[in-house]
């Protein structure tokens, strides 16, 4: 899981391990979950350029994480609207 520039995931398996390790704790606030899903989308996108064998599966995970980020952002917006 190493690159000349750092310790970034290079495979789908590596990316899943990183995502699992940085998953927010149960009960974390919505902002933490939003950042988690956005970071995962960026990570899976970057890995899709390296792990060409799993490129299409990684693209699926990019879409999945972006969808989850949109859901969480909508929840945040809804709570803000209800608080007003």
Secondary structure, 3 states (H helix, E strand, C coil): CCECCECCCCCHHHHHHHHHHCCCCCCCCHHHHHHHHHHHHHHHHHHHCCCHHHHHHHHHHHHHHHHHHHHHHHHHHHHHHHHC
